[in-house]
């Protein structure tokens, strides 16, 4: 039996990943701050060992890596590593002591794309602290794998969606009002021409990618993979599809970015800019070929399931 340790296992991905690991027959330990319950209830959680620890505090004390190492996992899945220093601490502690180390990255390691769909081989031009840090972590892990044989694999999800949280909307932010307006047939104003892109992925498909990488360790170690839906969405196409779920034709208008940003609050504009400036459109060909990654959900299917959950909780009209 393989002992798999999941760092941050009660979050979006872990809600699907941990039950998958248990059902596959692994011994599973989840490390969490103990401040959240799993996003999804599942009987598998009764067979999971939970360790409560604050990663930030323990890294500051220099004890976190040793805590993970001393639990003697065969495989470590790190869903909550966001800085290069954090990655260095855990890798130094686990070097020579773990069979496989899987890191959750992000398609934000790519900045603006030159060719789409973007492949894993595209030059890294990240911007924004999150993308810059994640790209540095990826480079570090793959270098350690190639130079020192550290068994690292990096998986890059897109905009994680599904029941339990708000999906990135057709304006590239988290405001729910856009769904209500599309449901009512009201006008929705999008930035520019609405041709920028978003690339969603269902949390269960991300979970699937981790188990697929474990099952195909020999080709996964030392590599990074995009794990997104089969196709990205344009803002315009996304809005039109959502309106269609409500039996409406989308009433769309468009404004140049400089004008559009003045129609919303600064933090909303910031979120939209982050998404449209990236305009992700990522290829999954490598993950399909080497990991047998088979996403069950299209971008729209992942979003629709999220909206159905939100509708059941009174947050948006039922599609």
C-alpha positions as CSV (number, residue, x, y, z in Angstrom):
1,X,0.0,0.0,0.0
2,X,1.3,3.4,-1.0
3,X,1.3,6.1,1.6
4,X,0.2,9.4,-0.1
5,X,0.4,12.7,1.8
6,X,-1.7,15.6,0.5
7,X,-0.7,19.0,1.6
8,X,-3.8,21.2,1.6
9,X,-6.2,18.3,1.0
10,X,-9.4,20.0,2.2
11,X,-9.5,22.6,-0.6
12,X,-11.1,22.6,-4.1
13,X,-8.9,19.9,-5.6
14,X,-8.5,17.9,-2.5
15,X,-12.3,17.5,-2.1
16,X,-12.1,15.2,-5.2
17,X,-8.6,14.0,-5.0
18,X,-8.6,12.6,-1.5
19,X,-11.6,10.3,-2.1
20,X,-10.0,9.2,-5.4
21,X,-6.8,8.2,-3.6
22,X,-8.7,6.3,-0.9
23,X,-10.8,4.5,-3.4
24,X,-7.7,3.5,-5.3
25,X,-6.4,1.7,-2.2
26,X,-3.8,4.2,-0.9
27,X,-3.1,5.0,2.7
28,X,-3.9,8.8,2.7
29,X,-2.7,11.5,5.1
30,X,-4.0,15.0,4.7
31,X,-2.1,18.0,6.2
32,X,-4.3,21.0,6.9
33,X,-4.5,24.0,9.1
34,X,-7.7,22.6,10.5
35,X,-9.7,25.7,9.6
36,X,-11.8,24.3,6.9
37,X,-13.9,21.2,6.3
38,X,-13.7,19.4,2.9
39,X,-15.7,21.0,0.1
40,X,-17.4,17.7,-0.6
41,X,-18.7,15.2,1.9
42,X,-17.6,11.6,1.1
43,X,-17.4,8.4,3.2
44,X,-13.8,8.1,2.1
45,X,-12.8,10.8,4.6
46,X,-13.4,8.4,7.5
47,X,-10.4,6.4,6.2
48,X,-8.1,9.4,6.0
49,X,-5.5,10.5,8.7
50,X,-5.6,14.2,9.3
51,X,-2.6,16.1,10.6
52,X,-3.2,19.7,11.7
53,X,-0.3,22.1,11.1
54,X,0.2,25.7,10.0
55,X,2.6,25.6,7.1
56,X,3.5,29.3,7.2
57,X,4.3,29.2,10.9
58,X,6.3,26.0,10.7
59,X,8.3,27.1,7.6
60,X,9.2,30.3,9.5
61,X,10.5,28.0,12.3
62,X,12.3,25.7,9.8
63,X,10.3,22.6,11.0
64,X,7.7,22.0,8.3
65,X,9.8,19.9,5.9
66,X,10.9,17.6,8.7
67,X,7.3,17.2,9.9
68,X,6.3,16.0,6.5
69,X,9.4,13.8,6.1
70,X,8.9,12.2,9.5
71,X,5.5,11.0,8.6
72,X,7.2,8.8,6.0
73,X,5.1,9.3,2.9
74,X,5.9,7.5,-0.3
75,X,4.2,10.2,-2.4
76,X,3.6,13.8,-1.5
77,X,1.1,16.0,-3.4
78,X,1.6,19.6,-2.6
79,X,-1.5,21.8,-3.4
80,X,-0.5,24.8,-1.3
81,X,3.0,25.8,-2.3
82,X,3.2,29.4,-3.5
83,X,6.8,30.6,-3.0
84,X,10.2,29.4,-4.1
85,X,11.4,29.4,-0.5
86,X,8.5,27.1,0.4
87,X,9.4,24.7,-2.4
88,X,13.0,24.6,-1.4
89,X,12.3,23.8,2.2
90,X,10.0,20.8,1.3
91,X,12.3,19.5,-1.4
92,X,15.4,19.6,0.8
93,X,13.6,17.7,3.5
94,X,12.2,15.0,1.1
95,X,15.2,14.6,-1.2
96,X,16.0,10.9,-1.2
97,X,13.1,10.1,1.1
98,X,10.1,10.1,-1.3
99,X,9.2,8.2,-4.4
100,X,7.1,10.9,-6.2
101,X,6.5,14.6,-5.5
102,X,3.6,16.3,-7.3
103,X,3.3,20.0,-7.3
104,X,0.1,22.0,-8.2
105,X,1.2,24.8,-10.5
106,X,-1.0,27.0,-12.7
107,X,-1.3,28.0,-16.3
108,X,-0.4,31.5,-15.0
109,X,3.2,30.4,-15.5
110,X,2.6,31.6,-19.0
111,X,2.1,35.3,-19.7
112,X,0.7,36.4,-23.0
113,X,0.8,33.6,-25.6
114,X,2.5,33.8,-29.0
115,X,0.8,30.7,-30.4
116,X,-2.3,29.0,-29.2
117,X,-3.1,26.6,-27.9
118,X,-0.1,27.2,-25.7
119,X,2.1,24.1,-25.1
120,X,4.3,23.3,-22.1
121,X,7.3,24.0,-24.2
122,X,6.4,27.7,-24.7
123,X,8.8,30.2,-23.2
124,X,7.8,31.4,-19.7
125,X,6.9,35.1,-19.6
126,X,4.9,35.3,-16.4
127,X,3.7,38.5,-14.9
128,X,2.1,39.2,-11.5
129,X,3.5,37.9,-8.3
130,X,1.4,34.6,-8.3
131,X,2.5,33.6,-11.8
132,X,6.1,34.7,-11.3
133,X,6.4,32.7,-8.1
134,X,4.8,29.6,-9.6
135,X,7.1,29.8,-12.7
136,X,10.1,30.0,-10.4
137,X,8.9,27.0,-8.4
138,X,8.3,25.0,-11.7
139,X,11.8,25.9,-12.9
140,X,13.3,24.9,-9.6
141,X,11.5,21.5,-9.3
142,X,12.3,20.5,-12.9
143,X,15.9,21.5,-12.5
144,X,16.2,19.4,-9.3
145,X,14.6,16.5,-11.2
146,X,17.0,16.7,-14.1
147,X,20.2,17.5,-12.2
148,X,19.7,15.5,-8.9
149,X,17.0,13.0,-9.7
150,X,14.4,14.5,-7.4
151,X,11.1,12.8,-8.5
152,X,9.0,15.9,-9.2
153,X,6.0,16.4,-11.5
154,X,4.3,19.7,-12.0
155,X,0.6,19.9,-13.0
156,X,-0.8,23.2,-14.2
157,X,-4.6,23.7,-13.8
158,X,-6.6,26.5,-15.3
159,X,-9.6,28.3,-13.7
160,X,-10.8,25.6,-11.3
161,X,-14.6,25.3,-11.3
162,X,-17.3,23.0,-10.0
163,X,-19.8,22.9,-7.2
164,X,-19.0,24.9,-4.1
165,X,-17.5,28.1,-5.4
166,X,-18.0,30.8,-8.0
167,X,-16.6,30.2,-11.5
168,X,-14.7,33.0,-13.3
169,X,-17.5,34.7,-15.2
170,X,-17.7,35.9,-18.8
171,X,-16.2,39.3,-17.8
172,X,-13.2,37.6,-16.2
173,X,-14.1,38.2,-12.6
174,X,-16.1,36.6,-9.8
175,X,-19.2,38.9,-9.7
176,X,-22.4,37.0,-9.7
177,X,-24.5,39.8,-11.1
178,X,-23.4,39.0,-14.7
179,X,-25.2,35.6,-14.4
180,X,-28.4,37.2,-13.2
181,X,-28.3,39.7,-16.0
182,X,-27.8,37.0,-18.6
183,X,-30.7,35.1,-17.1
184,X,-32.9,38.1,-17.3
185,X,-32.0,39.1,-20.8
186,X,-30.5,42.4,-19.5
187,X,-27.5,44.0,-21.3
188,X,-24.1,42.8,-20.3
189,X,-21.1,45.0,-21.2
190,X,-17.8,43.2,-21.9
191,X,-14.3,44.6,-22.3
192,X,-13.0,45.2,-25.8
193,X,-14.6,42.9,-28.3
194,X,-15.1,40.0,-25.9
195,X,-12.6,37.8,-27.8
196,X,-10.1,37.3,-24.9
197,X,-10.1,33.8,-23.5
198,X,-10.6,31.9,-20.3
199,X,-9.7,28.3,-19.7
200,X,-11.7,26.5,-17.0
201,X,-11.3,23.0,-15.6
202,X,-13.5,21.0,-13.3
203,X,-11.8,20.3,-9.9
204,X,-12.4,16.5,-10.4
205,X,-10.5,16.6,-13.7
206,X,-7.6,18.2,-11.9
207,X,-7.8,15.5,-9.3
208,X,-7.8,12.9,-12.1
209,X,-4.6,14.4,-13.4
210,X,-2.8,13.8,-10.2
211,X,-3.8,10.2,-10.0
212,X,-2.9,9.8,-13.7
213,X,0.5,11.2,-13.1
214,X,1.0,8.8,-10.2
215,X,0.0,5.9,-12.3
216,X,2.4,7.0,-15.1
217,X,5.3,8.0,-12.9
218,X,8.0,6.8,-15.3
219,X,7.0,9.4,-17.9
220,X,5.7,12.1,-15.4
221,X,8.8,12.6,-13.4
222,X,10.7,15.7,-14.5
223,X,7.9,17.0,-16.6
224,X,5.1,19.6,-16.4
225,X,1.6,19.2,-17.8
226,X,-1.3,21.5,-18.5
227,X,-4.5,20.1,-17.0
228,X,-7.4,22.1,-18.3
229,X,-10.6,21.4,-20.2
230,X,-10.4,20.4,-23.8
231,X,-10.9,24.0,-25.1
232,X,-10.8,27.6,-23.8
233,X,-13.8,30.0,-24.1
234,X,-14.0,33.5,-25.5
235,X,-15.7,35.9,-23.2
236,X,-18.4,36.5,-25.8
237,X,-19.0,32.8,-26.5
238,X,-19.1,32.1,-22.8
239,X,-21.7,34.8,-22.3
240,X,-23.8,33.6,-25.2
241,X,-23.8,30.1,-23.9
242,X,-24.9,31.1,-20.4
243,X,-27.7,33.2,-21.8
244,X,-28.8,30.2,-23.8
245,X,-29.1,28.1,-20.7
246,X,-31.8,30.5,-19.5
247,X,-33.6,30.5,-22.9
248,X,-32.3,34.0,-23.7
249,X,-30.2,35.5,-26.5
250,X,-27.3,37.4,-24.9
251,X,-27.7,41.2,-25.1
252,X,-24.0,42.1,-25.3
253,X,-22.3,45.5,-25.6
254,X,-18.6,46.3,-25.7
255,X,-16.4,49.0,-24.5
256,X,-12.6,49.6,-24.9
257,X,-10.8,48.5,-21.8
258,X,-10.0,52.1,-20.7
259,X,-13.7,52.8,-20.6
260,X,-14.9,49.4,-19.4
261,X,-12.7,49.5,-16.2
262,X,-14.4,52.7,-15.1
263,X,-17.8,50.9,-15.0
264,X,-16.8,48.6,-12.2
265,X,-15.1,48.7,-8.8
266,X,-11.2,48.8,-8.9
267,X,-10.8,45.3,-7.5
268,X,-13.2,43.9,-10.0
269,X,-11.4,45.6,-12.8
270,X,-8.1,44.2,-11.5
271,X,-9.5,40.7,-11.6
272,X,-10.7,41.2,-15.1
273,X,-7.5,42.6,-16.3
274,X,-5.5,39.7,-14.8
275,X,-7.6,37.3,-16.8
276,X,-7.9,39.1,-20.1
277,X,-4.2,40.0,-20.1
278,X,-3.3,36.4,-19.7
279,X,-6.1,35.1,-22.0
280,X,-5.1,31.5,-21.4
281,X,-5.6,28.9,-24.1
282,X,-3.6,25.8,-23.2
283,X,-3.0,22.5,-25.0
284,X,-3.6,19.3,-23.1
285,X,-2.0,17.1,-25.8
286,X,1.0,16.3,-23.7
287,X,-1.1,15.2,-20.7
288,X,-3.4,13.1,-22.9
289,X,-0.5,11.4,-24.6
290,X,1.8,10.7,-21.6
291,X,-0.6,10.5,-18.7
292,X,-3.8,9.4,-20.4
293,X,-5.5,12.5,-19.0
294,X,-9.1,12.4,-20.1
295,X,-11.1,15.4,-18.8
296,X,-14.8,14.5,-18.3
297,X,-15.9,18.2,-18.4
298,X,-15.8,20.9,-21.0
299,X,-15.3,24.4,-19.8
300,X,-19.1,25.1,-20.1
301,X,-20.0,21.8,-18.4
302,X,-17.8,22.7,-15.4
303,X,-19.3,26.2,-15.2
304,X,-22.8,24.9,-15.5
305,X,-22.3,22.5,-12.6
306,X,-21.0,25.3,-10.5
307,X,-24.0,27.5,-11.4
308,X,-26.4,24.7,-10.6
309,X,-24.9,24.5,-7.1
310,X,-25.1,28.3,-6.7
311,X,-28.7,28.2,-7.8
312,X,-29.5,25.5,-5.3
313,X,-28.1,27.9,-2.6
314,X,-30.1,30.9,-3.9
315,X,-27.1,32.7,-5.3
316,X,-28.1,32.8,-9.0
317,X,-31.2,31.8,-11.0
318,X,-31.4,28.2,-11.9
319,X,-30.1,27.5,-15.4
